[in-house]
């Protein structure tokens, strides 16, 4: 199996490649819309500004083929901004439309805590899931973000807290997403990626 | 559930090899960066910092290769810095595998660099490194009457008289800038820095403990996380800087390199002191 990594220029693409490589899985970067057809699994990594990921998806004409692939049931993993992009919009760039697979807006974490939310934190697990198989509330994951999605949806598998509760892990049929960076989260992150890949074969 | 306090080993390199020295002088070889990176990754380090302390233009390709070799060993975040003067410099370091970049001298000389980097890579990727040195004259002024020069507006006498002052140093600590470290930290955050790497030039290399007073002053005046650096030797130094110093992370170099202190044992100690840390498995 080859994992398709959407390359919109995000800084963490090489890290994701390396993490997959360590799991013995091949990957390829795609930048063109026609390269998404026939993908067996898709990862959308992201870090930085919400506008960068949304604008890039549109400028590279990747929005429609990505949504098509997800509709067809191709396993999809969004990382950090790749999770935020699944919502309707974000306070970080209010004029832009997200992928709108989940309703609601991404908002800033409160200024009562240090921002960005930077470092290792634990999850509050809401329900059983494939993505967190073998993982528990004692595992730490690496976060680096200022904006986050709220938590009403039943697609939320786990939340995290930094000033407020926010969505840390999403899972809904073939759509998976994490606000943290599994590719930077040591053994626990590696396990999560493995769980995603086992769903993908 | 709270954010864990981070323990960050730092690899000071001459581009290719890890070097160590006291107060930025008397450097000697301390090992291969990739080998040390692999060890720290396995021991439970929360991040790794790799710096090019020579930062000369002609050694740049060597340093980028070092970043690639180090990144290949890590499943934790990597910060790289030393000699980053432009967007292009930063881009090459990030492409080589760094998640974050530090800027120091170049940001003092041209503060807009922080904004440019933050807009391009996001604030979470921009670490403002500040080398701060205590200005003993700031305490000498305590209680004294400052006579304002009639031809100039009165200085901000209150804060200068009542509070200790730390001067921002650049070029590896050699040059004074006459910038106030607190004000520079706040300004850097306004410009887009997402984190402060704060090194006490008074404590660096002394192994007499972090500068808790300096760290507390900076950490409580900015909205972003602060990494304390300089002076660490024993586990109590780390617990002090996390509790009294309000540090979000603590960085050290030589005590980890020469095995004076294992990261695993350090984290177990901190956990026993009820300080939230990510315990290695």
Interface residues (C-beta under 8 A of the other chain):
Chain A: X11 X12 X14 X15 X18 X19 X22 X47 X48 X49 X52 X111 X114 X115 X116 X117 X118 X119 X120 X121 X122 X123 X124 X140 X142 X143 X144 X145 X146 X160 X161 X162 X181 X183 X184 X185 X186 X187 X189 X190
Chain B: X1 X2 X3 X4 X6 X41 X46 X71 X72 X75 X76 X77 X94 X95 X97 X99 X119 X121 X122 X123 X124 X125 X194 X195 X223 X224 X225 X248 X249 X278 X281
